[in-house]
Amino acid sequence: ATFSSEVIVVANVSKENMELTRQEVKNLFMGGAMTNDLKAIALPPNHPARVIFNTKVLGLTESRIQSYWAQMKFTGRKKPPAQINSENDLIEYLTSTPNAVGYFPIGAKIPEELTIVYQSSKGN
């Protein structure tokens, strides 16, 4: 299978036309200030979609991300996104959890009740 080099960010939200900017997605997944109570869910570090997400959306390497969260944990300020082991489990979690946000390789089959809120290929 050819693996896409782009990701989509998907949310369980009632507003179907909701869109996030790259900065908002970054804030959400790096514990920054967010205006709404969205809840970030990440795939595990070795997952190809996570690698793309880190590079294209967060602009950080896995080791930078890990050391950032280690610091945050140490100061007790913020918690990293919950982690879910597979795309299937992530879909299950997202569909059953309001305001949950996760990411997938572009082209992944996403249930209709979930909203695509960001695409890395758009770049903004």
N, CA, C and O atoms as CSV, one atom per row, in Angstrom:
chain,resi,resn,atom,element,x,y,z
A,1,ALA,N,N,0.841,-1.198,0.000
A,1,ALA,CA,C,0.000,0.000,0.000
A,1,ALA,C,C,0.873,1.243,0.000
A,1,ALA,O,O,1.864,1.320,0.726
A,2,THR,N,N,0.502,2.193,-0.804
A,2,THR,CA,C,1.269,3.434,-0.790
A,2,THR,C,C,0.772,4.251,0.378
A,2,THR,O,O,-0.432,4.412,0.578
A,3,PHE,N,N,1.714,4.765,1.146
A,3,PHE,CA,C,1.295,5.538,2.295
A,3,PHE,C,C,1.319,7.014,1.954
A,3,PHE,O,O,2.298,7.536,1.420
A,4,SER,N,N,0.225,7.666,2.275
A,4,SER,CA,C,0.104,9.079,1.983
A,4,SER,C,C,1.034,9.889,2.867
A,4,SER,O,O,1.350,9.483,3.985
A,5,SER,N,N,1.467,11.022,2.369
A,5,SER,CA,C,2.336,11.859,3.196
A,5,SER,C,C,1.581,13.052,3.755
A,5,SER,O,O,2.177,14.059,4.139
A,6,GLU,N,N,0.256,12.924,3.795
A,6,GLU,CA,C,-0.563,13.990,4.371
A,6,GLU,C,C,-1.497,13.364,5.407
A,6,GLU,O,O,-1.777,12.165,5.373
A,7,VAL,N,N,-1.965,14.196,6.320
A,7,VAL,CA,C,-2.927,13.717,7.313
A,7,VAL,C,C,-4.168,14.607,7.324
A,7,VAL,O,O,-4.137,15.761,6.896
A,8,ILE,N,N,-5.255,14.034,7.825
A,8,ILE,CA,C,-6.449,14.823,8.097
A,8,ILE,C,C,-6.669,14.792,9.603
A,8,ILE,O,O,-6.373,13.800,10.269
A,9,VAL,N,N,-7.190,15.891,10.123
A,9,VAL,CA,C,-7.538,15.950,11.532
A,9,VAL,C,C,-9.064,15.915,11.605
A,9,VAL,O,O,-9.749,16.683,10.929
A,10,VAL,N,N,-9.576,15.022,12.428
A,10,VAL,CA,C,-10.996,14.716,12.443
A,10,VAL,C,C,-11.552,14.920,13.843
A,10,VAL,O,O,-10.903,14.568,14.829
A,11,ALA,N,N,-12.754,15.487,13.935
A,11,ALA,CA,C,-13.334,15.758,15.252
A,11,ALA,C,C,-14.772,15.277,15.343
A,11,ALA,O,O,-15.489,15.206,14.344
A,12,ASN,N,N,-15.173,14.952,16.552
A,12,ASN,CA,C,-16.568,14.629,16.826
A,12,ASN,C,C,-17.229,15.896,17.361
A,12,ASN,O,O,-17.298,16.113,18.571
A,13,VAL,N,N,-17.714,16.729,16.437
A,13,VAL,CA,C,-18.328,18.001,16.825
A,13,VAL,C,C,-19.674,18.143,16.130
A,13,VAL,O,O,-19.912,17.558,15.074
A,14,SER,N,N,-20.536,18.921,16.737
A,14,SER,CA,C,-21.865,19.086,16.140
A,14,SER,C,C,-21.837,20.047,14.952
A,14,SER,O,O,-22.678,19.958,14.057
A,15,LYS,N,N,-20.867,20.969,14.946
A,15,LYS,CA,C,-20.776,21.902,13.827
A,15,LYS,C,C,-20.067,21.247,12.654
A,15,LYS,O,O,-18.864,20.993,12.722
A,16,GLU,N,N,-20.785,20.974,11.595
A,16,GLU,CA,C,-20.207,20.222,10.488
A,16,GLU,C,C,-19.207,21.018,9.677
A,16,GLU,O,O,-18.357,20.445,8.995
A,17,ASN,N,N,-19.303,22.342,9.747
A,17,ASN,CA,C,-18.411,23.146,8.924
A,17,ASN,C,C,-17.243,23.701,9.736
A,17,ASN,O,O,-16.561,24.632,9.307
A,18,MET,N,N,-17.025,23.121,10.906
A,18,MET,CA,C,-15.948,23.619,11.753
A,18,MET,C,C,-14.593,23.368,11.105
A,18,MET,O,O,-14.333,22.283,10.583
A,19,GLU,N,N,-13.741,24.373,11.144
A,19,GLU,CA,C,-12.379,24.185,10.665
A,19,GLU,C,C,-11.405,24.737,11.675
A,19,GLU,O,O,-11.683,25.729,12.348
A,20,LEU,N,N,-10.264,24.091,11.777
A,20,LEU,CA,C,-9.212,24.588,12.652
A,20,LEU,C,C,-8.029,25.022,11.793
A,20,LEU,O,O,-7.791,24.463,10.722
A,21,THR,N,N,-7.301,26.008,12.262
A,21,THR,CA,C,-6.059,26.365,11.582
A,21,THR,C,C,-4.959,25.424,12.079
A,21,THR,O,O,-5.125,24.714,13.071
A,22,ARG,N,N,-3.852,25.439,11.377
A,22,ARG,CA,C,-2.732,24.605,11.801
A,22,ARG,C,C,-2.300,24.990,13.219
A,22,ARG,O,O,-1.971,24.122,14.028
A,23,GLN,N,N,-2.303,26.289,13.515
A,23,GLN,CA,C,-1.900,26.752,14.846
A,23,GLN,C,C,-2.847,26.227,15.918
A,23,GLN,O,O,-2.412,25.855,17.008
A,24,GLU,N,N,-4.133,26.198,15.611
A,24,GLU,CA,C,-5.107,25.692,16.579
A,24,GLU,C,C,-4.914,24.199,16.824
A,24,GLU,O,O,-5.006,23.723,17.955
A,25,VAL,N,N,-4.646,23.474,15.746
A,25,VAL,CA,C,-4.405,22.035,15.894
A,25,VAL,C,C,-3.151,21.823,16.736
A,25,VAL,O,O,-3.105,20.961,17.614
A,26,LYS,N,N,-2.140,22.630,16.443
A,26,LYS,CA,C,-0.885,22.535,17.190
A,26,LYS,C,C,-1.121,22.816,18.674
A,26,LYS,O,O,-0.646,22.076,19.535
A,27,ASN,N,N,-1.854,23.886,18.965
A,27,ASN,CA,C,-2.181,24.212,20.359
A,27,ASN,C,C,-2.891,23.055,21.039
A,27,ASN,O,O,-2.587,22.689,22.175
A,28,LEU,N,N,-3.835,22.498,20.318
A,28,LEU,CA,C,-4.647,21.427,20.864
A,28,LEU,C,C,-3.789,20.223,21.243
A,28,LEU,O,O,-3.964,19.638,22.312
A,29,PHE,N,N,-2.856,19.856,20.355
A,29,PHE,CA,C,-2.056,18.655,20.590
A,29,PHE,C,C,-0.812,18.917,21.436
A,29,PHE,O,O,-0.161,17.979,21.897
A,30,MET,N,N,-0.482,20.196,21.640
A,30,MET,CA,C,0.685,20.520,22.456
A,30,MET,C,C,0.286,21.210,23.758
A,30,MET,O,O,1.128,21.799,24.435
A,31,GLY,N,N,-0.996,21.137,24.106
A,31,GLY,CA,C,-1.432,21.668,25.385
A,31,GLY,C,C,-1.523,23.178,25.457
A,31,GLY,O,O,-1.533,23.755,26.544
A,32,GLY,N,N,-1.589,23.817,24.302
A,32,GLY,CA,C,-1.730,25.277,24.294
A,32,GLY,C,C,-3.146,25.701,24.613
A,32,GLY,O,O,-4.031,24.862,24.783
A,33,ALA,N,N,-3.358,26.985,24.694
A,33,ALA,CA,C,-4.688,27.495,25.018
A,33,ALA,C,C,-5.656,27.230,23.871
A,33,ALA,O,O,-5.351,27.515,22.713
A,34,MET,N,N,-6.804,26.692,24.194
A,34,MET,CA,C,-7.823,26.464,23.180
A,34,MET,C,C,-9.111,27.136,23.636
A,34,MET,O,O,-9.405,27.198,24.830
A,35,THR,N,N,-9.873,27.639,22.669
A,35,THR,CA,C,-11.103,28.329,23.010
A,35,THR,C,C,-12.242,27.364,23.320
A,35,THR,O,O,-13.154,27.707,24.073
A,36,ASN,N,N,-12.200,26.180,22.759
A,36,ASN,CA,C,-13.285,25.228,23.003
A,36,ASN,C,C,-12.735,23.992,23.710
A,36,ASN,O,O,-11.521,23.801,23.785
A,37,ASP,N,N,-13.624,23.163,24.223
A,37,ASP,CA,C,-13.135,22.042,25.022
A,37,ASP,C,C,-12.885,20.814,24.168
A,37,ASP,O,O,-13.399,19.734,24.457
A,38,LEU,N,N,-12.103,20.980,23.127
A,38,LEU,CA,C,-11.743,19.839,22.305
A,38,LEU,C,C,-10.715,18.997,23.054
A,38,LEU,O,O,-9.956,19.490,23.889
A,39,LYS,N,N,-10.722,17.725,22.726
A,39,LYS,CA,C,-9.879,16.779,23.437
A,39,LYS,C,C,-9.008,16.023,22.428
A,39,LYS,O,O,-9.514,15.249,21.615
A,40,ALA,N,N,-7.710,16.256,22.493
A,40,ALA,CA,C,-6.809,15.639,21.512
A,40,ALA,C,C,-6.509,14.185,21.839
A,40,ALA,O,O,-6.266,13.828,22.992
A,41,ILE,N,N,-6.531,13.357,20.807
A,41,ILE,CA,C,-6.184,11.947,20.956
A,41,ILE,C,C,-5.101,11.630,19.919
A,41,ILE,O,O,-5.268,11.910,18.732
A,42,ALA,N,N,-4.006,11.053,20.372
A,42,ALA,CA,C,-2.880,10.784,19.466
A,42,ALA,C,C,-2.751,9.293,19.166
A,42,ALA,O,O,-3.207,8.445,19.933
A,43,LEU,N,N,-2.125,9.000,18.041
A,43,LEU,CA,C,-1.732,7.627,17.730
A,43,LEU,C,C,-0.349,7.393,18.347
A,43,LEU,O,O,0.333,8.356,18.699
A,44,PRO,N,N,0.077,6.135,18.485
A,44,PRO,CA,C,1.365,5.865,19.142
A,44,PRO,C,C,2.562,6.384,18.324
A,44,PRO,O,O,2.453,6.550,17.109
A,45,PRO,N,N,3.700,6.639,18.987
A,45,PRO,CA,C,4.873,7.245,18.360
A,45,PRO,C,C,5.356,6.566,17.082
A,45,PRO,O,O,5.861,7.248,16.190
A,46,ASN,N,N,5.217,5.253,16.964
A,46,ASN,CA,C,5.751,4.602,15.766
A,46,ASN,C,C,4.747,4.550,14.618
A,46,ASN,O,O,5.055,4.014,13.554
A,47,HIS,N,N,3.564,5.097,14.820
A,47,HIS,CA,C,2.533,5.041,13.786
A,47,HIS,C,C,2.867,6.021,12.658
A,47,HIS,O,O,3.171,7.185,12.920
A,48,PRO,N,N,2.812,5.550,11.392
A,48,PRO,CA,C,3.174,6.427,10.268
A,48,PRO,C,C,2.394,7.742,10.245
A,48,PRO,O,O,2.960,8.786,9.921
A,49,ALA,N,N,1.108,7.706,10.583
A,49,ALA,CA,C,0.318,8.938,10.560
A,49,ALA,C,C,0.809,9.920,11.619
A,49,ALA,O,O,0.747,11.134,11.426
A,50,ARG,N,N,1.291,9.394,12.727
A,50,ARG,CA,C,1.805,10.272,13.781
A,50,ARG,C,C,3.083,10.964,13.318
A,50,ARG,O,O,3.297,12.148,13.578
A,51,VAL,N,N,3.917,10.207,12.635
A,51,VAL,CA,C,5.162,10.780,12.121
A,51,VAL,C,C,4.861,11.951,11.187
A,51,VAL,O,O,5.484,13.009,11.274
A,52,ILE,N,N,3.893,11.740,10.290
A,52,ILE,CA,C,3.513,12.803,9.351
A,52,ILE,C,C,2.893,13.975,10.105
A,52,ILE,O,O,3.203,15.135,9.831
A,53,PHE,N,N,2.021,13.664,11.048
A,53,PHE,CA,C,1.365,14.701,11.834
A,53,PHE,C,C,2.405,15.559,12.572
A,53,PHE,O,O,2.345,16.789,12.558
A,54,ASN,N,N,3.355,14.875,13.215
A,54,ASN,CA,C,4.411,15.601,13.935
A,54,ASN,C,C,5.165,16.543,13.007
A,54,ASN,O,O,5.409,17.703,13.336
A,55,THR,N,N,5.529,16.018,11.840
A,55,THR,CA,C,6.353,16.787,10.911
A,55,THR,C,C,5.577,17.922,10.267
A,55,THR,O,O,6.002,19.076,10.291
A,56,LYS,N,N,4.426,17.576,9.687
A,56,LYS,CA,C,3.688,18.546,8.866
A,56,LYS,C,C,2.872,19.523,9.688
A,56,LYS,O,O,2.760,20.694,9.327
A,57,VAL,N,N,2.299,19.057,10.788
A,57,VAL,CA,C,1.374,19.901,11.531
A,57,VAL,C,C,2.059,20.532,12.742
A,57,VAL,O,O,1.986,21.745,12.942
A,58,LEU,N,N,2.723,19.705,13.545
A,58,LEU,CA,C,3.377,20.242,14.741
A,58,LEU,C,C,4.726,20.867,14.409
A,58,LEU,O,O,5.175,21.784,15.096
A,59,GLY,N,N,5.367,20.374,13.362
A,59,GLY,CA,C,6.682,20.879,12.996
A,59,GLY,C,C,7.752,20.488,14.003
A,59,GLY,O,O,8.736,21.207,14.179
A,60,LEU,N,N,7.565,19.355,14.661
A,60,LEU,CA,C,8.498,18.902,15.691
A,60,LEU,C,C,8.816,17.426,15.507
A,60,LEU,O,O,8.002,16.670,14.976
A,61,THR,N,N,9.989,17.022,15.941
A,61,THR,CA,C,10.324,15.596,15.930
A,61,THR,C,C,9.709,14.936,17.156
A,61,THR,O,O,9.353,15.600,18.130
A,62,GLU,N,N,9.594,13.631,17.085
A,62,GLU,CA,C,9.042,12.872,18.216
A,62,GLU,C,C,9.847,13.137,19.490
A,62,GLU,O,O,9.265,13.291,20.563
A,63,SER,N,N,11.166,13.190,19.386
A,63,SER,CA,C,11.971,13.373,20.593
A,63,SER,C,C,11.771,14.755,21.208
A,63,SER,O,O,11.782,14.910,22.429
A,64,ARG,N,N,11.586,15.768,20.339
A,64,ARG,CA,C,11.286,17.109,20.846
A,64,ARG,C,C,9.939,17.105,21.584
A,64,ARG,O,O,9.797,17.708,22.648
A,65,ILE,N,N,8.972,16.423,21.004
A,65,ILE,CA,C,7.640,16.354,21.605
A,65,ILE,C,C,7.705,15.652,22.959
A,65,ILE,O,O,7.116,16.104,23.941
A,66,GLN,N,N,8.438,14.530,22.987
A,66,GLN,CA,C,8.554,13.773,24.237
A,66,GLN,C,C,9.228,14.590,25.332
A,66,GLN,O,O,8.805,14.550,26.487
A,67,SER,N,N,10.277,15.331,24.973
A,67,SER,CA,C,10.962,16.090,26.016
A,67,SER,C,C,10.110,17.276,26.478
A,67,SER,O,O,10.162,17.673,27.642
A,68,TYR,N,N,9.329,17.832,25.553
A,68,TYR,CA,C,8.392,18.898,25.920
A,68,TYR,C,C,7.410,18.391,26.976
A,68,TYR,O,O,7.186,19.044,27.996
A,69,TRP,N,N,6.828,17.214,26.715
A,69,TRP,CA,C,5.834,16.686,27.655
A,69,TRP,C,C,6.477,16.252,28.962
A,69,TRP,O,O,5.859,16.353,30.022
A,70,ALA,N,N,7.704,15.774,28.896
A,70,ALA,CA,C,8.415,15.411,30.123
A,70,ALA,C,C,8.570,16.649,31.009
A,70,ALA,O,O,8.383,16.578,32.224
A,71,GLN,N,N,8.911,17.775,30.394
A,71,GLN,CA,C,9.025,19.037,31.129
A,71,GLN,C,C,7.692,19.451,31.722
A,71,GLN,O,O,7.611,19.844,32.886
A,72,MET,N,N,6.629,19.357,30.897
A,72,MET,CA,C,5.306,19.764,31.347
A,72,MET,C,C,4.846,18.914,32.527
A,72,MET,O,O,4.251,19.417,33.479
A,73,LYS,N,N,5.132,17.620,32.445
A,73,LYS,CA,C,4.735,16.697,33.493
A,73,LYS,C,C,5.463,17.065,34.779
A,73,LYS,O,O,4.897,17.050,35.872
A,74,PHE,N,N,6.734,17.395,34.608
A,74,PHE,CA,C,7.570,17.751,35.743
A,74,PHE,C,C,7.017,18.982,36.456
A,74,PHE,O,O,7.008,19.035,37.685
A,75,THR,N,N,6.556,19.967,35.692
A,75,THR,CA,C,6.011,21.176,36.303
A,75,THR,C,C,4.521,21.020,36.638
A,75,THR,O,O,3.915,21.906,37.240
A,76,GLY,N,N,3.945,19.886,36.240
A,76,GLY,CA,C,2.552,19.603,36.572
A,76,GLY,C,C,1.554,20.484,35.861
A,76,GLY,O,O,0.418,20.626,36.313
A,77,ARG,N,N,1.965,21.087,34.741
A,77,ARG,CA,C,1.079,22.062,34.106
A,77,ARG,C,C,0.086,21.445,33.140
A,77,ARG,O,O,-1.104,21.756,33.189
A,78,LYS,N,N,0.561,20.581,32.270
A,78,LYS,CA,C,-0.320,20.087,31.212
A,78,LYS,C,C,-0.107,18.599,31.007
A,78,LYS,O,O,0.937,18.043,31.348
A,79,LYS,N,N,-1.119,17.975,30.444
A,79,LYS,CA,C,-1.014,16.541,30.154
A,79,LYS,C,C,-0.997,16.321,28.649
A,79,LYS,O,O,-1.717,16.992,27.910
A,80,PRO,N,N,-0.176,15.381,28.198
A,80,PRO,CA,C,-0.172,15.070,26.762
A,80,PRO,C,C,-1.502,14.472,26.331
A,80,PRO,O,O,-2.266,13.981,27.163
A,81,PRO,N,N,-1.783,14.515,25.020
A,81,PRO,CA,C,-3.022,13.888,24.532
A,81,PRO,C,C,-3.067,12.410,24.917
A,81,PRO,O,O,-2.034,11.744,24.984
A,82,ALA,N,N,-4.255,11.916,25.162
A,82,ALA,CA,C,-4.406,10.480,25.379
A,82,ALA,C,C,-3.928,9.767,24.122
A,82,ALA,O,O,-3.984,10.323,23.025
A,83,GLN,N,N,-3.460,8.543,24.284
A,83,GLN,CA,C,-2.928,7.815,23.143
A,83,GLN,C,C,-3.752,6.563,22.881
A,83,GLN,O,O,-4.118,5.838,23.806
A,84,ILE,N,N,-4.034,6.323,21.623
A,84,ILE,CA,C,-4.829,5.150,21.251
A,84,ILE,C,C,-4.053,4.362,20.206
A,84,ILE,O,O,-3.465,4.941,19.292
A,85,ASN,N,N,-4.055,3.027,20.346
A,85,ASN,CA,C,-3.083,2.222,19.609
A,85,ASN,C,C,-3.295,2.006,18.121
A,85,ASN,O,O,-2.334,1.742,17.398
A,86,SER,N,N,-4.529,2.112,17.646
A,86,SER,CA,C,-4.726,1.845,16.225
A,86,SER,C,C,-5.755,2.788,15.644
A,86,SER,O,O,-6.531,3.409,16.370
A,87,GLU,N,N,-5.752,2.890,14.327
A,87,GLU,CA,C,-6.733,3.753,13.664
A,87,GLU,C,C,-8.159,3.287,13.951
A,87,GLU,O,O,-9.054,4.108,14.150
A,88,ASN,N,N,-8.369,1.976,13.973
A,88,ASN,CA,C,-9.713,1.461,14.243
A,88,ASN,C,C,-10.207,1.846,15.632
A,88,ASN,O,O,-11.345,2.281,15.807
A,89,ASP,N,N,-9.321,1.674,16.621
A,89,ASP,CA,C,-9.681,2.053,17.985
A,89,ASP,C,C,-9.928,3.547,18.078
A,89,ASP,O,O,-10.803,4.000,18.816
A,90,LEU,N,N,-9.150,4.305,17.322
A,90,LEU,CA,C,-9.299,5.759,17.340
A,90,LEU,C,C,-10.660,6.155,16.784
A,90,LEU,O,O,-11.337,7.018,17.343
A,91,ILE,N,N,-11.056,5.528,15.690
A,91,ILE,CA,C,-12.374,5.815,15.107
A,91,ILE,C,C,-13.475,5.500,16.116
A,91,ILE,O,O,-14.417,6.273,16.293
A,92,GLU,N,N,-13.336,4.349,16.771
A,92,GLU,CA,C,-14.321,3.941,17.770
A,92,GLU,C,C,-14.394,4.971,18.897
A,92,GLU,O,O,-15.477,5.358,19.336
A,93,TYR,N,N,-13.233,5.399,19.350
A,93,TYR,CA,C,-13.170,6.373,20.437
A,93,TYR,C,C,-13.785,7.709,20.009
A,93,TYR,O,O,-14.582,8.300,20.738
A,94,LEU,N,N,-13.404,8.170,18.825
A,94,LEU,CA,C,-13.901,9.456,18.349
A,94,LEU,C,C,-15.413,9.455,18.193
A,94,LEU,O,O,-16.081,10.408,18.593
A,95,THR,N,N,-15.958,8.389,17.613
A,95,THR,CA,C,-17.400,8.365,17.383
A,95,THR,C,C,-18.174,8.311,18.697
A,95,THR,O,O,-19.330,8.733,18.744
A,96,SER,N,N,-17.562,7.803,19.760
A,96,SER,CA,C,-18.300,7.704,21.018
A,96,SER,C,C,-17.944,8.811,22.010
A,96,SER,O,O,-18.478,8.833,23.119
A,97,THR,N,N,-17.057,9.722,21.635
A,97,THR,CA,C,-16.621,10.765,22.570
A,97,THR,C,C,-16.805,12.156,21.977
A,97,THR,O,O,-16.038,12.560,21.102
A,98,PRO,N,N,-17.808,12.892,22.440
A,98,PRO,CA,C,-18.020,14.249,21.928
A,98,PRO,C,C,-16.781,15.121,22.151
A,98,PRO,O,O,-16.131,15.040,23.194
A,99,ASN,N,N,-16.466,15.949,21.161
A,99,ASN,CA,C,-15.342,16.884,21.196
A,99,ASN,C,C,-13.957,16.247,21.098
A,99,ASN,O,O,-12.942,16.934,21.217
A,100,ALA,N,N,-13.919,14.931,20.881
A,100,ALA,CA,C,-12.616,14.294,20.702
A,100,ALA,C,C,-12.084,14.612,19.305
A,100,ALA,O,O,-12.842,14.696,18.339
A,101,VAL,N,N,-10.774,14.785,19.221
A,101,VAL,CA,C,-10.117,15.117,17.955
A,101,VAL,C,C,-8.939,14.180,17.748
A,101,VAL,O,O,-8.122,13.993,18.649
A,102,GLY,N,N,-8.850,13.593,16.560
A,102,GLY,CA,C,-7.718,12.720,16.252
A,102,GLY,C,C,-7.261,12.958,14.824
A,102,GLY,O,O,-7.843,13.778,14.113
A,103,TYR,N,N,-6.232,12.251,14.400
A,103,TYR,CA,C,-5.752,12.419,13.019
A,103,TYR,C,C,-5.546,11.069,12.347
A,103,TYR,O,O,-5.304,10.050,12.994
A,104,PHE,N,N,-5.651,11.103,11.027
A,104,PHE,CA,C,-5.540,9.902,10.215
A,104,PHE,C,C,-4.758,10.221,8.961
A,104,PHE,O,O,-4.662,11.381,8.560
A,105,PRO,N,N,-4.189,9.176,8.329
A,105,PRO,CA,C,-3.619,9.416,7.000
A,105,PRO,C,C,-4.731,9.866,6.073
A,105,PRO,O,O,-5.871,9.420,6.199
A,106,ILE,N,N,-4.404,10.744,5.149
A,106,ILE,CA,C,-5.414,11.225,4.216
A,106,ILE,C,C,-5.921,10.019,3.423
A,106,ILE,O,O,-5.142,9.134,3.068
A,107,GLY,N,N,-7.204,9.987,3.151
A,107,GLY,CA,C,-7.746,8.829,2.433
A,107,GLY,C,C,-8.284,7.748,3.349
A,107,GLY,O,O,-8.889,6.782,2.884
A,108,ALA,N,N,-8.070,7.903,4.649
A,108,ALA,CA,C,-8.626,6.933,5.594
A,108,ALA,C,C,-10.148,7.019,5.541
A,108,ALA,O,O,-10.707,8.087,5.291
A,109,LYS,N,N,-10.809,5.900,5.774
A,109,LYS,CA,C,-12.269,5.902,5.764
A,109,LYS,C,C,-12.782,6.435,7.095
A,109,LYS,O,O,-12.580,5.823,8.144
A,110,ILE,N,N,-13.444,7.576,7.038
A,110,ILE,CA,C,-13.915,8.240,8.252
A,110,ILE,C,C,-15.443,8.164,8.304
A,110,ILE,O,O,-16.105,8.503,7.324
A,111,PRO,N,N,-16.012,7.725,9.431
A,111,PRO,CA,C,-17.470,7.671,9.540
A,111,PRO,C,C,-18.110,9.040,9.321
A,111,PRO,O,O,-17.523,10.071,9.649
A,112,GLU,N,N,-19.297,9.036,8.773
A,112,GLU,CA,C,-19.951,10.296,8.401
A,112,GLU,C,C,-20.202,11.237,9.564
A,112,GLU,O,O,-20.256,12.453,9.382
A,113,GLU,N,N,-20.358,10.677,10.770
A,113,GLU,CA,C,-20.660,11.578,11.890
A,113,GLU,C,C,-19.442,12.364,12.371
A,113,GLU,O,O,-19.566,13.242,13.225
A,114,LEU,N,N,-18.279,12.055,11.831
A,114,LEU,CA,C,-17.083,12.808,12.198
A,114,LEU,C,C,-16.804,13.904,11.166
A,114,LEU,O,O,-17.115,13.751,9.985
A,115,THR,N,N,-16.222,14.993,11.618
A,115,THR,CA,C,-15.965,16.149,10.764
A,115,THR,C,C,-14.469,16.325,10.540
A,115,THR,O,O,-13.685,16.299,11.489
A,116,ILE,N,N,-14.076,16.505,9.280
A,116,ILE,CA,C,-12.669,16.810,9.004
A,116,ILE,C,C,-12.453,18.292,9.294
A,116,ILE,O,O,-13.062,19.145,8.648
A,117,VAL,N,N,-11.602,18.601,10.249
A,117,VAL,CA,C,-11.427,19.992,10.662
A,117,VAL,C,C,-10.120,20.593,10.170
A,117,VAL,O,O,-9.916,21.804,10.261
A,118,TYR,N,N,-9.225,19.743,9.643
A,118,TYR,CA,C,-7.960,20.251,9.136
A,118,TYR,C,C,-7.336,19.227,8.190
A,118,TYR,O,O,-7.435,18.020,8.412
A,119,GLN,N,N,-6.696,19.720,7.140
A,119,GLN,CA,C,-5.951,18.853,6.215
A,119,GLN,C,C,-4.550,19.393,6.071
A,119,GLN,O,O,-4.368,20.574,5.774
A,120,SER,N,N,-3.543,18.539,6.278
A,120,SER,CA,C,-2.169,19.038,6.223
A,120,SER,C,C,-1.790,19.519,4.826
A,120,SER,O,O,-0.920,20.376,4.675
A,121,SER,N,N,-2.449,18.961,3.799
A,121,SER,CA,C,-2.086,19.361,2.434
A,121,SER,C,C,-2.475,20.809,2.133
A,121,SER,O,O,-1.939,21.425,1.212
A,122,LYS,N,N,-3.414,21.348,2.921
A,122,LYS,CA,C,-3.791,22.739,2.715
A,122,LYS,C,C,-2.754,23.690,3.295
A,122,LYS,O,O,-2.598,24.826,2.848
A,123,GLY,N,N,-2.061,23.195,4.289
A,123,GLY,CA,C,-0.905,23.909,4.785
A,123,GLY,C,C,-1.119,25.101,5.699
A,123,GLY,O,O,-0.202,25.465,6.435
A,124,ASN,N,N,-2.298,25.730,5.686
A,124,ASN,CA,C,-2.420,26.962,6.489
A,124,ASN,C,C,-2.523,26.660,7.972
A,124,ASN,O,O,-2.631,27.579,8.784
